[in-house]
Amino acid sequence: MADTDNRKDKYNAIAPIPQQTSKTIRCLLIEDNPIDCRLIQGLLKNSVSNIDIVFEANLQTAMRLVLEQNFDIILLDLMLPDSSGIDTLKKIVTLVPRIPVIVLTGLNDEHIALKAMRFGAQDYIVKGQFTGRILERAVQYAIERKRAQGKLSDFQNFAEVAGYGFSMSDAEGRILYANQAYCKMLEEDLEEDLIGRNFFEYYPVEKQAYVKNVLMPQAFKTGQWAGEIDLKSRRGVLFSVIQNIVVVNDRHGQPLYIGNVCIDISERKKIEQKLLTSEKKYRELYETMVSAMAQHKIVLDATGNPVDYVFIDVNPAFEKMTGLKKEDIVNRSVTEVFPNINKSSFDWIGVYGEVALGGNPRQLEQYFEPFQKWFSILVYSPQKGSFITLFSDITEQKLIQKELRNSEQRYHGLFEGIMDGVIIMDENSLIIEANPAYLKMLGYELNDIRGKSVEDLTPAKWHQWEREEVFKDQLLDRGFSEAYQKEYIRKDGAIIPVELRAYAIRNEDNETIGFWAIVRDLTDQKRSDEKMKKLFFYDRLTGLPNRMLAIDRVSQVIARLKRDVGKMVAVLVIDLDQFKLVNDTLGHFCGDQLLIEASQRLQSIVRESDTVARLGGDEFLLVLPEIDDEEHAVIVAQKILDAFAQPFELEKREVFVSASIGIAAYPNDGINSTELLKNADAAMFKAKEDSRNTFKFFAPQMNEKANVRLRMETRLRRAIDQNNLILHYQPIYDINSRKLIGAEALLRWNDPELGLVMPNDFIPLAEETGLIVPIGEWVLNQACLQARKWSQWFEMPFKISVNVSYRQFVGSDFAKIVADALKHSGLNANQLELEITERLLLQNPEAVGKILHRIVDTGVNLAIDDFGTGYSSLHYLKKYPFHTLKIDRSFIVDMKIDSSDVALPSAIIALAHTLNLMVVGEGVETEEQLEFLRFQGCDWAQGFFFAKPVSEKEFEAIAKLKHF
């Protein structure tokens, strides 16, 4: 019983030590250690005055003694000369199961102790860790428990047949027994997982104080407790049960065992929420009702006919429902309790006698004059000659039925009112009874199926399996079947899926005399499962299989092809060219319509055995299973390109969108679905990179290029997080005054391994991946802060120029980002100039124009960069509110003063001044180029002639010179 202090259990206050009896206790101590023998004898003699102890040192002699003499208790050492371990206990328990056994062990090992209790020990004691008081309590409890062990058998048998959860615990709450239904309810795999654990662990934490301090003291005080409560499974799942706790006491009224019957009502709780408002009061009354229970023994006359019955036991709900006290009716016959009861209207004694003697359960309704109440009664016989009645007060339901013009079907108790289908069959599996839910489920009347075999209602494919797996291996052997799914044939011929759980009905000789089953219609559940399948495995927009399902299908095809080496499978990754442009310019609705029509064109091309899936975004996957060679993939790819050559009509506008296709084939390009998709994706990127509107087969070098790109993207993301991005600044000078007026902020990446990475090597990747949006916001904020600092340092309104990407315009509220950067830095709006390229204006002129006007309204200046390289430059100068024009450096670097190269920059400068624009000459590298620009009236200049883009410190050193 473990150490003395630690065994002071928290339930001792309500489960004290049993009082000693005056009868002499005969104790057999099986122990081969003389010192331990003397110690135990002394402690027992001092604590238990009326005990007689017999010693024996080996198991064989002890087993002979227990057969020759009468003993009340056995104290057993697990380590004996002729036997050891749990086998020692098994031999004793098998030989004399009636005598309680306490195990003595020298190992402080709770696992061994709990294992011993599972095999029949009443308790365990660790040598050297107990007192006389502890030893006394162990002996008294063991004897009393063994005497009272059979008192819970009726509850156990009823729970087993009814499919309810049942457990039996000692007075301290440790579980001694649990049936399979209880284990399944708590999600414990085996009964052994529960033995020894305290059943209080399976209440929610917030309920445990209530159970310990209110519920259990009440149960110990009154003998039982019944009601609804929540339990918690091993995985922490909460579920509701109707729980009936029964306390079995010893002769002195002290608790020995706790019986626990649990009926899972989680499904009923869900169903309650769906009840129609008009039925709510009627249904809630039934669903929340706790049934009263009574146990009876039938009384027969000399000819064997039932003439009366005796109350054996009743539960508190029975007392509450009837107003009768348990002590007033137990061991009395019904005719004694109700001498004036009217028996002429219904031969209820005959019906109860039929159930008690025949074993078939019955459901009936009865009016009791003494209570002036109607009861629904379920009668069940646990063993021949006795029966159990479950009472439900249906008086209010009867009144409701009358108020509803007798239009509702009479309520027939648990059997008739249960929401699942229930059938009762004879030993030949012929239907005897069926409840309304079962009949409604199949569309039959009871007379249509009474006397029929359940096989008549089941598709033939289930017949042999049920006979062998369910009937033979489960029902006849164990008495019940695991829940399993099958199908039924409705009267109209429709096939419906069901879940079925069957039980055998047995007589006192354990012979099977019939069966009953609970049947649940799974139609709605299956429909819900199909919806969930659609949700998980299909794309919502196009209805195509999604990435998960597509990969699974590729894997299945590969598994088949491993057995057929003559075939191959090809996967085609298809990406729509310029989809993002359509999405950004015409809106997401048009983008979605484009994806839907693209999916339809792809499906119109393929075979029935092929799979078209949407991988995400504008990427599709085409799986061509079991083809002979790669030529088949070429033909399909060309069909796709031809199909996409036709325009898409979106919002009454014709839009041309081509496709880039990457192809990989098993087994040459990959041996599993992951490799195939990865390599097809690499081939698609190659097709996009080369020319678009084409297809490419995978080649090994593509992977290396894709890996380089992936590594670069990963490094760039890390650079953002680790602040490895920096700004360099190229000074801008006023040509006439030769003074510094500002700088252009230029992004650099200082990678710890790659060193300084130039913009051309990572800006395109940042724009493609969308990383340019957070990067651009960081650049804008840093540049404004730096300009504010230099304005104070130089004591002048320092001008800063920042380049802007198209993705910054469409990826966020760019005008707000600009305003926030100015506010955060304190920089005046007219000191910030945003440089816009002609390419940006080409993407979405109308949307970009609105954003530009919002920015200019705040006072920020706009510059058109790389002027002269596009096709609509003059149009842009007229349409958009630019302040500055920057001549592309190619016109300056390639210019020769004595050639015609000077004509174009001269014309650009003149045009800009005509439009009141300031002009910046980029790429100035020589004194000669600078003088030409000065002569032509150019306002500002920048280039290597003044300085390369440099760091903050280097720029400040250059700026100290003031002039160039």
ChimeraX attribute file (.defattr): number of C-alpha atoms within 10 A of each C-alpha:
attribute: neighborCount
match mode: 1-to-1
recipient: residues
	/A:1	23
	/A:2	18
	/A:3	16
	/A:4	16
	/A:5	11
	/A:6	8
	/A:7	12
	/A:8	11
	/A:9	11
	/A:10	11
	/A:11	15
	/A:12	12
	/A:13	10
	/A:14	16
	/A:15	19
	/A:16	13
	/A:17	17
	/A:18	22
	/A:19	14
	/A:20	15
	/A:21	13
	/A:22	9
	/A:23	8
	/A:24	13
	/A:25	20
	/A:26	17
	/A:27	19
	/A:28	23
	/A:29	22
	/A:30	25
	/A:31	24
	/A:32	17
	/A:33	12
	/A:34	11
	/A:35	10
	/A:36	14
	/A:37	16
	/A:38	12
	/A:39	13
	/A:40	22
	/A:41	19
	/A:42	13
	/A:43	17
	/A:44	23
	/A:45	15
	/A:46	14
	/A:47	17
	/A:48	21
	/A:49	13
	/A:50	15
	/A:51	18
	/A:52	16
	/A:53	17
	/A:54	15
	/A:55	17
	/A:56	17
	/A:57	18
	/A:58	17
	/A:59	25
	/A:60	14
	/A:61	11
	/A:62	21
	/A:63	16
	/A:64	11
	/A:65	15
	/A:66	16
	/A:67	11
	/A:68	9
	/A:69	9
	/A:70	12
	/A:71	19
	/A:72	19
	/A:73	22
	/A:74	25
	/A:75	23
	/A:76	25
	/A:77	27
	/A:78	21
	/A:79	20
	/A:80	17
	/A:81	12
	/A:82	10
	/A:83	16
	/A:84	13
	/A:85	14
	/A:86	17
	/A:87	13
	/A:88	19
	/A:89	24
	/A:90	15
	/A:91	15
	/A:92	22
	/A:93	17
	/A:94	11
	/A:95	14
	/A:96	13
	/A:97	13
	/A:98	15
	/A:99	19
	/A:100	25
	/A:101	28
	/A:102	26
	/A:103	24
	/A:104	21
	/A:105	20
	/A:106	13
	/A:107	11
	/A:108	15
	/A:109	11
	/A:110	14
	/A:111	9
	/A:112	15
	/A:113	23
	/A:114	18
	/A:115	15
	/A:116	24
	/A:117	20
	/A:118	17
	/A:119	15
	/A:120	19
	/A:121	23
	/A:122	22
	/A:123	20
	/A:124	23
	/A:125	24
	/A:126	19
	/A:127	18
	/A:128	14
	/A:129	14
	/A:130	18
	/A:131	16
	/A:132	19
	/A:133	15
	/A:134	22
	/A:135	21
	/A:136	19
	/A:137	19
	/A:138	19
	/A:139	25
	/A:140	19
	/A:141	25
	/A:142	21
	/A:143	22
	/A:144	20
	/A:145	21
	/A:146	19
	/A:147	16
	/A:148	15
	/A:149	14
	/A:150	11
	/A:151	14
	/A:152	18
	/A:153	12
	/A:154	16
	/A:155	19
	/A:156	24
	/A:157	16
	/A:158	17
	/A:159	21
	/A:160	19
	/A:161	17
	/A:162	15
	/A:163	20
	/A:164	20
	/A:165	24
	/A:166	26
	/A:167	27
	/A:168	26
	/A:169	22
	/A:170	22
	/A:171	23
	/A:172	18
	/A:173	20
	/A:174	18
	/A:175	24
	/A:176	24
	/A:177	19
	/A:178	22
	/A:179	18
	/A:180	18
	/A:181	21
	/A:182	25
	/A:183	21
	/A:184	14
	/A:185	19
	/A:186	21
	/A:187	15
	/A:188	16
	/A:189	12
	/A:190	13
	/A:191	19
	/A:192	17
	/A:193	11
	/A:194	20
	/A:195	21
	/A:196	21
	/A:197	16
	/A:198	15
	/A:199	18
	/A:200	18
	/A:201	14
	/A:202	18
	/A:203	20
	/A:204	18
	/A:205	12
	/A:206	8
	/A:207	14
	/A:208	15
	/A:209	13
	/A:210	12
	/A:211	16
	/A:212	14
	/A:213	11
	/A:214	11
	/A:215	18
	/A:216	21
	/A:217	18
	/A:218	15
	/A:219	19
	/A:220	22
	/A:221	15
	/A:222	12
	/A:223	19
	/A:224	22
	/A:225	21
	/A:226	21
	/A:227	16
	/A:228	17
	/A:229	16
	/A:230	17
	/A:231	24
	/A:232	19
	/A:233	18
	/A:234	14
	/A:235	9
	/A:236	13
	/A:237	11
	/A:238	16
	/A:239	19
	/A:240	18
	/A:241	21
	/A:242	20
	/A:243	21
	/A:244	22
	/A:245	24
	/A:246	22
	/A:247	25
	/A:248	24
	/A:249	21
	/A:250	19
	/A:251	14
	/A:252	11
	/A:253	14
	/A:254	21
	/A:255	26
	/A:256	24
	/A:257	26
	/A:258	26
	/A:259	23
	/A:260	25
	/A:261	22
	/A:262	25
	/A:263	20
	/A:264	22
	/A:265	18
	/A:266	14
	/A:267	11
	/A:268	15
	/A:269	16
	/A:270	10
	/A:271	13
	/A:272	14
	/A:273	11
	/A:274	9
	/A:275	14
	/A:276	10
	/A:277	10
	/A:278	8
	/A:279	10
	/A:280	14
	/A:281	14
	/A:282	17
	/A:283	18
	/A:284	14
	/A:285	13
	/A:286	19
	/A:287	15
	/A:288	15
	/A:289	16
	/A:290	20
	/A:291	22
	/A:292	21
	/A:293	20
	/A:294	21
	/A:295	22
	/A:296	24
	/A:297	23
	/A:298	24
	/A:299	17
	/A:300	14
	/A:301	9
	/A:302	6
	/A:303	6
	/A:304	8
	/A:305	15
	/A:306	20
	/A:307	13
	/A:308	19
	/A:309	24
	/A:310	20
	/A:311	19
	/A:312	18
	/A:313	17
	/A:314	21
	/A:315	21
	/A:316	22
	/A:317	22
	/A:318	21
	/A:319	15
	/A:320	11
	/A:321	16
	/A:322	16
	/A:323	11
	/A:324	14
	/A:325	14
	/A:326	17
	/A:327	10
	/A:328	9
	/A:329	17
	/A:330	18
	/A:331	15
	/A:332	15
	/A:333	19
	/A:334	17
	/A:335	13
	/A:336	13
	/A:337	15
	/A:338	11
	/A:339	9
	/A:340	10
	/A:341	13
	/A:342	13
	/A:343	9
	/A:344	7
	/A:345	8
	/A:346	11
	/A:347	10
	/A:348	14
	/A:349	18
	/A:350	15
	/A:351	14
	/A:352	27
	/A:353	25
	/A:354	20
	/A:355	24
	/A:356	26
	/A:357	19
	/A:358	17
	/A:359	24
	/A:360	21
	/A:361	20
	/A:362	16
	/A:363	16
	/A:364	18
	/A:365	18
	/A:366	15
	/A:367	16
	/A:368	13
	/A:369	12
	/A:370	11
	/A:371	10
	/A:372	9
	/A:373	16
	/A:374	19
	/A:375	20
	/A:376	24
	/A:377	25
	/A:378	20
	/A:379	24
	/A:380	22
	/A:381	31
	/A:382	25
	/A:383	21
	/A:384	18
	/A:385	22
	/A:386	22
	/A:387	26
	/A:388	27
	/A:389	22
	/A:390	20
	/A:391	26
	/A:392	23
	/A:393	22
	/A:394	24
	/A:395	15
	/A:396	15
	/A:397	18
	/A:398	18
	/A:399	11
	/A:400	16
	/A:401	17
	/A:402	12
	/A:403	10
	/A:404	10
	/A:405	8
	/A:406	12
	/A:407	9
	/A:408	10
	/A:409	10
	/A:410	13
	/A:411	16
	/A:412	19
	/A:413	21
	/A:414	19
	/A:415	23
	/A:416	21
	/A:417	19
	/A:418	17
	/A:419	18
	/A:420	18
	/A:421	24
	/A:422	24
	/A:423	22
	/A:424	23
	/A:425	24
	/A:426	19
	/A:427	14
	/A:428	13
	/A:429	18
	/A:430	20
	/A:431	21
	/A:432	19
	/A:433	19
	/A:434	22
	/A:435	20
	/A:436	23
	/A:437	21
	/A:438	24
	/A:439	19
	/A:440	13
	/A:441	19
	/A:442	20
	/A:443	16
	/A:444	15
	/A:445	14
	/A:446	17
	/A:447	11
	/A:448	11
	/A:449	18
	/A:450	16
	/A:451	16
	/A:452	16
	/A:453	16
	/A:454	17
	/A:455	17
	/A:456	13
	/A:457	17
	/A:458	17
	/A:459	13
	/A:460	11
	/A:461	10
	/A:462	13
	/A:463	13
	/A:464	12
	/A:465	12
	/A:466	15
	/A:467	14
	/A:468	11
	/A:469	12
	/A:470	20
	/A:471	21
	/A:472	13
	/A:473	15
	/A:474	19
	/A:475	20
	/A:476	16
	/A:477	12
	/A:478	12
	/A:479	19
	/A:480	24
	/A:481	20
	/A:482	12
	/A:483	12
	/A:484	12
	/A:485	14
	/A:486	15
	/A:487	19
	/A:488	21
	/A:489	18
	/A:490	17
	/A:491	15
	/A:492	9
	/A:493	11
	/A:494	9
	/A:495	16
	/A:496	17
	/A:497	17
	/A:498	19
	/A:499	15
	/A:500	20
	/A:501	18
	/A:502	25
	/A:503	24
	/A:504	25
	/A:505	25
	/A:506	23
	/A:507	18
	/A:508	14
	/A:509	8
	/A:510	10
	/A:511	12
	/A:512	16
	/A:513	17
	/A:514	21
	/A:515	24
	/A:516	25
	/A:517	18
	/A:518	17
	/A:519	22
	/A:520	19
	/A:521	22
	/A:522	16
	/A:523	13
	/A:524	10
	/A:525	12
	/A:526	14
	/A:527	11
	/A:528	12
	/A:529	12
	/A:530	12
	/A:531	12
	/A:532	12
	/A:533	11
	/A:534	16
	/A:535	13
	/A:536	14
	/A:537	18
	/A:538	20
	/A:539	18
	/A:540	12
	/A:541	12
	/A:542	18
	/A:543	15
	/A:544	23
	/A:545	23
	/A:546	23
	/A:547	18
	/A:548	14
	/A:549	19
	/A:550	23
	/A:551	21
	/A:552	13
	/A:553	18
	/A:554	23
	/A:555	16
	/A:556	14
	/A:557	20
	/A:558	22
	/A:559	13
	/A:560	13
	/A:561	18
	/A:562	13
	/A:563	9
	/A:564	11
	/A:565	10
	/A:566	11
	/A:567	17
	/A:568	21
	/A:569	23
	/A:570	24
	/A:571	25
	/A:572	31
	/A:573	29
	/A:574	26
	/A:575	25
	/A:576	22
	/A:577	18
	/A:578	14
	/A:579	19
	/A:580	15
	/A:581	14
	/A:582	20
	/A:583	15
	/A:584	16
	/A:585	16
	/A:586	15
	/A:587	12
	/A:588	13
	/A:589	11
	/A:590	17
	/A:591	19
	/A:592	17
	/A:593	17
	/A:594	22
	/A:595	20
	/A:596	15
	/A:597	15
	/A:598	21
	/A:599	19
	/A:600	14
	/A:601	15
	/A:602	21
	/A:603	17
	/A:604	11
	/A:605	15
	/A:606	17
	/A:607	12
	/A:608	8
	/A:609	10
	/A:610	15
	/A:611	21
	/A:612	24
	/A:613	27
	/A:614	26
	/A:615	22
	/A:616	11
	/A:617	12
	/A:618	19
	/A:619	19
	/A:620	24
	/A:621	28
	/A:622	24
	/A:623	23
	/A:624	23
	/A:625	24
	/A:626	20
	/A:627	15
	/A:628	12
	/A:629	14
	/A:630	16
	/A:631	10
	/A:632	12
	/A:633	23
	/A:634	16
	/A:635	10
	/A:636	18
	/A:637	24
	/A:638	14
	/A:639	16
	/A:640	25
	/A:641	17
	/A:642	13
	/A:643	17
	/A:644	19
	/A:645	14
	/A:646	13
	/A:647	13
	/A:648	17
	/A:649	14
	/A:650	17
	/A:651	11
	/A:652	7
	/A:653	10
	/A:654	11
	/A:655	14
	/A:656	15
	/A:657	19
	/A:658	21
	/A:659	28
	/A:660	28
	/A:661	31
	/A:662	27
	/A:663	29
	/A:664	29
	/A:665	26
	/A:666	23
	/A:667	17
	/A:668	11
	/A:669	20
	/A:670	16
	/A:671	15
	/A:672	17
	/A:673	20
	/A:674	12
	/A:675	14
	/A:676	27
	/A:677	24
	/A:678	18
	/A:679	28
	/A:680	30
	/A:681	27
	/A:682	29
	/A:683	29
	/A:684	29
	/A:685	23
	/A:686	25
	/A:687	21
	/A:688	21
	/A:689	10
	/A:690	13
	/A:691	10
	/A:692	19
	/A:693	20
	/A:694	19
	/A:695	27
	/A:696	22
	/A:697	22
	/A:698	23
	/A:699	16
	/A:700	11
	/A:701	11
	/A:702	19
	/A:703	18
	/A:704	12
	/A:705	14
	/A:706	18
	/A:707	13
	/A:708	12
	/A:709	14
	/A:710	13
	/A:711	12
	/A:712	16
	/A:713	17
	/A:714	11
	/A:715	17
	/A:716	21
	/A:717	15
	/A:718	13
	/A:719	16
	/A:720	15
	/A:721	10
	/A:722	9
	/A:723	10
	/A:724	17
	/A:725	19
	/A:726	17
	/A:727	19
	/A:728	19
	/A:729	23
	/A:730	22
	/A:731	24
	/A:732	25
	/A:733	23
	/A:734	19
	/A:735	22
	/A:736	12
	/A:737	12
	/A:738	14
	/A:739	16
	/A:740	23
	/A:741	19
	/A:742	24
	/A:743	22
	/A:744	22
	/A:745	25
	/A:746	20
	/A:747	21
	/A:748	20
	/A:749	21
	/A:750	17
	/A:751	15
	/A:752	10
	/A:753	7
	/A:754	9
	/A:755	9
	/A:756	14
	/A:757	14
	/A:758	13
	/A:759	14
	/A:760	9
	/A:761	11
	/A:762	17
	/A:763	18
	/A:764	12
	/A:765	18
	/A:766	21
	/A:767	16
	/A:768	10
	/A:769	12
	/A:770	14
	/A:771	18
	/A:772	23
	/A:773	22
	/A:774	15
	/A:775	18
	/A:776	20
	/A:777	17
	/A:778	15
	/A:779	23
	/A:780	24
	/A:781	18
	/A:782	17
	/A:783	26
	/A:784	28
	/A:785	18
	/A:786	17
	/A:787	25
	/A:788	22
	/A:789	16
	/A:790	19
	/A:791	17
	/A:792	11
	/A:793	11
	/A:794	15
	/A:795	9
	/A:796	13
	/A:797	17
	/A:798	23
	/A:799	24
	/A:800	27
	/A:801	25
	/A:802	21
	/A:803	19
	/A:804	20
	/A:805	17
	/A:806	19
	/A:807	19
	/A:808	20
	/A:809	18
	/A:810	16
	/A:811	13
	/A:812	12
	/A:813	11
	/A:814	20
	/A:815	17
	/A:816	13
	/A:817	16
	/A:818	21
	/A:819	14
	/A:820	14
	/A:821	21
	/A:822	21
	/A:823	14
	/A:824	12
	/A:825	17
	/A:826	14
	/A:827	23
	/A:828	18
	/A:829	21
	/A:830	16
	/A:831	20
	/A:832	24
	/A:833	22
	/A:834	23
	/A:835	21
	/A:836	22
	/A:837	19
	/A:838	18
	/A:839	15
	/A:840	15
	/A:841	19
	/A:842	15
	/A:843	15
	/A:844	18
	/A:845	14
	/A:846	11
	/A:847	14
	/A:848	17
	/A:849	16
	/A:850	12
	/A:851	17
	/A:852	21
	/A:853	16
	/A:854	14
	/A:855	21
	/A:856	20
	/A:857	12
	/A:858	14
	/A:859	14
	/A:860	21
	/A:861	21
	/A:862	24
	/A:863	24
	/A:864	26
	/A:865	22
	/A:866	21
	/A:867	21
	/A:868	21
	/A:869	15
	/A:870	12
	/A:871	12
	/A:872	12
	/A:873	14
	/A:874	13
	/A:875	9
	/A:876	17
	/A:877	18
	/A:878	10
	/A:879	10
	/A:880	18
	/A:881	19
	/A:882	24
	/A:883	19
	/A:884	23
	/A:885	25
	/A:886	24
	/A:887	25
	/A:888	19
	/A:889	21
	/A:890	13
	/A:891	22
	/A:892	23
	/A:893	15
	/A:894	12
	/A:895	19
	/A:896	14
	/A:897	12
	/A:898	7
	/A:899	8
	/A:900	9
	/A:901	14
	/A:902	19
	/A:903	12
	/A:904	14
	/A:905	22
	/A:906	16
	/A:907	11
	/A:908	19
	/A:909	24
	/A:910	17
	/A:911	15
	/A:912	19
	/A:913	16
	/A:914	9
	/A:915	13
	/A:916	12
	/A:917	20
	/A:918	17
	/A:919	25
	/A:920	25
	/A:921	27
	/A:922	22
	/A:923	22
	/A:924	21
	/A:925	17
	/A:926	14
	/A:927	10
	/A:928	13
	/A:929	21
	/A:930	22
	/A:931	13
	/A:932	18
	/A:933	23
	/A:934	17
	/A:935	12
	/A:936	16
	/A:937	16
	/A:938	26
	/A:939	20
	/A:940	24
	/A:941	24
	/A:942	25
	/A:943	22
	/A:944	14
	/A:945	15
	/A:946	20
	/A:947	17
	/A:948	14
	/A:949	22
	/A:950	17
	/A:951	15
	/A:952	13
	/A:953	10
	/A:954	12
	/A:955	18
	/A:956	15
	/A:957	10
	/A:958	16
	/A:959	18
	/A:960	10
	/A:961	10
	/A:962	13
	/A:963	13
	/A:964	15
